[in-house]
Every structure is written in C-alpha cells, then in structure tokens.
Amino acid sequence: MGNRNNNGSLFHQLINAPGLMERQDLSQPVSFQTKENYCNWCHKAAAVFKSYGIRNLSEIGKDEIQRYETQLEAEGKSASTIHNYLVPICKATGIAIKDIRKPIRASSEFKRSANKGRGDGGKPAELNKYLGLREGDLKRLRGDSLIYKNGHCYVIVDKGKGGKYQEQRVCDKDVAEVQKFFDGSHRKLFIAGDFGRNFDYHGQRREYAMSICAYYTEQAKDPKFRKALYKEVATQWHQLNKKHRGHLEPLSFFDQPYVLRGKNKDLAIKQGRPWILDRLALRATSVLHLAHWRDNVTVQSYLAKR
C-alpha cells in the first residue's frame, strides 16, 4: 500500500498537477466551468484510487487508470461520462487518454430525432425558424411571452427544461416577423392540433443554432459589435445563471478560438462545417438563444451533431 507523502492528499495532488487547469496548448487557463468539472471528477477519482491503496499521484499509471475505467463501466456510466471522468486523470498523469480502452462515444453522431420526418410542422414551425425553441417550450408560449429589455427582444419560456425560467433572444433582424405571432393576450399561442405529427422540432433548433452562431461569428468581427455582444451575454449570465452567476470569463478570454477535437472535429470536417469557432459567438448562441450555459453542450448537441 502506498504511503502518504508531503504533497498532501491525492485529490490535492491531482488538482494541482502541472498544466491540469490550463488549456491543451497552455495558452491560458481553462474556463471556470471546466475547472469546476475537473475538481469534481478528480474528487471522485481520488476516492476510488484510495480504495485501491493508492495515495500518491506517482503511483497512478496506465494499468491503474484502466482499472478505474473498468469500474466506471461496471457502474453503468455512459461512454461520454467515462471519457469526461478520465480526461483530468490522464492530463494530470501525462498518460494519453487514447491509450486507455473505453467505450466509443457515439453522441457526436447520434441522431436524436432519427425517426422524425421533415414534414409540415404547422404554425409552431413557422415561428420556430426564428427562435430555435424546444417543442415543449413552444407549447408553453402565450400571447404575452415577448419582453423588451436593453433594446433587444426576448421570448419568455416559463418553466422550460428543468423547470427553469428562460429568456431566449430574438435576433434583431427577425423581430418584426416574430412579433406577428404575439397578440399580447395571456392565451396560449398554439393548441395541440397546431403541432405537426413527427415533425423534427429539435432538428429545427439545431439548424437555428448553427445559423445564429454563424451570424454572430460574422458580426463579431466588428470590435464595437463584439463588445456590445459580450455585455449582453454578461447581463443574461449574471441575472439568470444562478449556479455560476459570478464566474463569467473576461472579454479577453473569448479572443481565443474554441477548437473542436477528436470525433467532433472529424464530424465537422466531414459535414463541411467549421471546426475552429469564435468563442464569443459560441457562448452567445448558448446563453442568449439556447438558454443553457456550457460551450461543450452547444458544440456536441447542436454544432457538431446531425
């Protein structure tokens, strides 16, 4: 059994491993969300490795990580979760994650709406091409669900996914078209019969995310627009992101591109889509239009997946 050394607990050794909290190219720190994830995953791993009798980072080799991976599989963890749990451990130990046997992540190429067609989505689809909402969100819209703040138009989704209050931005160029659907009353915008059977509303949401990210990428080449966009993202982040309200990265963080890697990169290239993204355009798409807060979710679920 290993003995504790003067470097502190195994968890302490893991999270303080050189380069762990820096991007792969060591150009700058990882985001706050990534740092928090790494801490959580290292905490879980440290407890498991300690149960193996390991107390020092230097005792963790390829065989030990493989044993950990096997345990994660036995616990029923998904391929994506296993990959996530292994990333900081491999990074801390300097062992390439590709050298660890693990399930293949299929999420990047998984067709979430594989059995749904592209038929008539009815009136909801006519509106949704300007919004990119989930089908459940569309069903909750009312005639008074539009609000205006700081010179921009937003659609309120009350009790959206996870029961959250959402404000989803209407692109300035689409406001006039969107306004036609809202009469100011509290009546529901659509009834059940308005929705097309088997229409792929999620696919429409994905197409919208791709479109709006491309729009922001082009517009954000203007420094004035870029600064204003960051300010709007920051306003929504601090007001609505209850979990990480005080942890938005500075504007300079978004000057570094978001680079797709692995299967996401391969899939983007295969589809003729960009694999080097404007990080601010990506964050704006996620926060303002998709009403969630993680860049990697936007990439994996909307920008690199069909």
N, C-alpha and C positions, 0 to 999 in steps of 0.2 A: 504494500500500500504506500502511496506517495505521502510525503510529509509536507506540511505547510511551510513555505519559506517566508522570507521577509518582504515579499512582494504583495502581501495581502491576500484576500480571498480570491478564489478562482474567478468569480464574477468580476471583481475589481481588475484582475489581470486581463480578462477578456476585453472589457470595455476600454481599457487603457492601452491596448495593443497598438503599436505604431501604425498609423495610416488607417485605422479602422473607421474613424469618423471623418475621413476625407474622401472626396470623390476618387474614382479609379485613376484619373490622370493626375491626382494630387494637386489640382489647381486651386481648390477651395474646399471648405467644409461641406459635408452633406447637409441636406435640409433638416429642419427641426423634426419633421415627421419621420424621416429616415433614422435620425439619431434616436428618437424615442422607440421606434421599432427595433433597432439593433439592441438597445438596452433590454427591452422585454424578451427578445429571443435569446440574448446571452444569459439572462437570468434563468430562463427555462433550461438552457443547455448546461449551465453550471451545476444546477441541481442534479441533472442526470449524470453528468461526468463524476460528480462527487459520489453518487451511488455506485459507480464503478471503482471507487477507491482513488480517483484522480484528484489531486489538489493543486497541481501546478500546470500552467499553460504549456510548458515544455514537454509534458507527458502526453499531450494530445497529438497523435499522429493520424495518418490516413486510416489505419485499422480502427482506431477509437471513434473517428468520425463516421466510418461505415457502420459501426455498431450502433451509434446513435441514430443514423438514418434508418437502420433496420427496426429499431424500436419505434420510431415515428410511424413507419409503415404499419407495424403491428397494432398501433393505437388507432389506426384508421384515418390518419391525416391524409389530406389530398396531396396530389403531386405538386401543386402550386405552393401549399403551405410548407411542405417538406423542403422545397427549394428555398423558400424565404428563411426558414429556420437555419438552414445550413450556410447561407451566404455570410453572415458575420463571423461564424466559427471558422470557415475556410479563409476568410480575409484576415482574421486575427492570427491564424496559424501559418499562413502563407501556402496553404495546400489548395491546389486548383480544384474548384468545385466540379469541373468536368471529369476529374479522376475519381469521383465518388459515384458509385452505382446508385441510381434513384429512378423513380417513375418519370416518364416523359410528360412534361406539362403540355396538355392539349388545349389549354384555354385560349391561346393566341389564334387558333384556327377553328375553334368550336363555334358552330352556327347556333346561336342562342334561339333563333327563330326559324330553324331549318324547315319546319313543316308548315310555315305560314307563307301565303302567296302574296302577290303584289297587285291584287285586285282593287276594287273600289273601297277606299277607307271612309267614304262619306264625308260629311261636313267636318268631323274631327280632324281628318287627314288634311283637309283644305287649310285649316288653321295651323295644324301641327308642322307644316312645312316651314312655318315662320318661327316656331318655338322649340321643337325637339323635345316635347314632354313625353313622359311615360303614359301608357294607356290609362292606368289608374288615376294619374294626375289630371288627364283630360276629363275624366268622368266627374271630378270634383270641382271643375271650374264653374263659376257663376258670372252673371252679367256684370257684377261689380268687382271682378277679380283683377282689374287693372289699377295700378297705382303709378304715380309720377313722383320721382324724387331726384334732386340734384340734376335736373334737366334731362333725365332719362326715364324710359317707360319700363315697368316690370309687371309680370304676371304673378299674382299670389297663388300659391298652391298650399292650401291649408291641410295639414296632416298628410303630407306626402310620404315618400318611402321612409319607414322607421318612425312615422308619426311626426316628422319634422315640419316646421313652418318653413316654406321656401319662397324666395323671390327670384324668379328667373327672368333675366334681362331680355328685352325685345331689342333687336338690332335697330339702330336709328333709321336705317333705310327701309325697314319693314313696319314701322309703327302705324302708318296710315292704313295698311292692309289689315293689321291685327285689330285696330280699333273698330273695324266694321262688324266684328263678331260680338262686341260687348255693348249692351244697351244700358248699363248702369243699374239694372234691377238685381235683386238677390236670387232670382230664379236660376236654376242650373242651366248651363249653356247647352248641354246636349242631353238627350234621353237615350235609353238603351238601344232603341231602334236606329239611332243615327250611326252607330258603330258598325263598320264593315266586318263581316264574319271572316276570321282568319287573316285579316289584314295585318301586315308586319309593322306595327307602330314602333316597335323597338328598332327595326331596321331604318325607319324614317328618322328616328332620334340619332342613330349613328351617322346617317348621311348629313344631318344638320350639324352635328359636332364637327365633322370633317370640314364642312363648308365654312362654319364660323371661325374655326381655327385658322384656316387659310386666309380668311378675310382679315383677321387681326394680325396675322403674320405680315401681310402686305401693308396694312395701315400703320403698324408699329414701327415701320422704317422711318417714319416722321418722329423726331425726338419729342415734339410737343404732344402729339397723339399718345406716344408711349408713356410719357409722364402722367397724362390725364387718365390713361387706362390703368396704370398702376394705382393711382389714387382711388379710382372706383373699386378696383379689386380689394384694396386695403379697407375701404369703408364697409364693404359687404363682409369681409373676413372678420373684422373687429366687432361688427354688430351681430352676425349670425353664427359664426363658428365658435360655439360655446366651449368646446373642448380645448381648442388651441388659440383662443382669442388673441393672446398677447405674443404670438410667436410667428408672425409673418416675416419672411426674409426681406432684407432691404432691396431697393430697386437695383442696386449693383449686382445682386445675386442673379437676377434674371437676364443679365447681359451674357451669361454663359449659356450655350445651347443645351437642350435636352437631347442626348444622343441615345437612340434605340440600340439595343444589343441583342445578341442571341436570336431566338426564334422571332421575336417582334421585328427585329431588323430584317431578317430574311423574308418575312411575310410582307413587310412594307415594300421592299425592293421588288418582290415577286408581283405585287399589285401596282407597281409604278407609283407608289406613294413616298413622300419624303421620310427619311429616317433620321435626319438632323432637324430638330424642331426649335422654333423660337419659344423659349421657356415662359416668357410672359404671355404670349398668345395662348399657350397651352394652359397656364394657370387661369387666365381669364375665361377660357372655354369651360374649364372645370367649375370654377366658382360662380361665375355670372350666369351661365347657361345650362349647366348640368346639375347645379346645386349639390355638389359634393366637393371635397377639399384635397384630394390626393391626385397628383400628376400621374402616378403609375396606373391608377384605376382608369383614368381618361384614356391613356395610351392603350392599355390592354383590352378594355371593353369597347372602345369606340374608334380609335385611330389606327389600330394595327390588327383588326379582327373583323372578319366578314361573316 
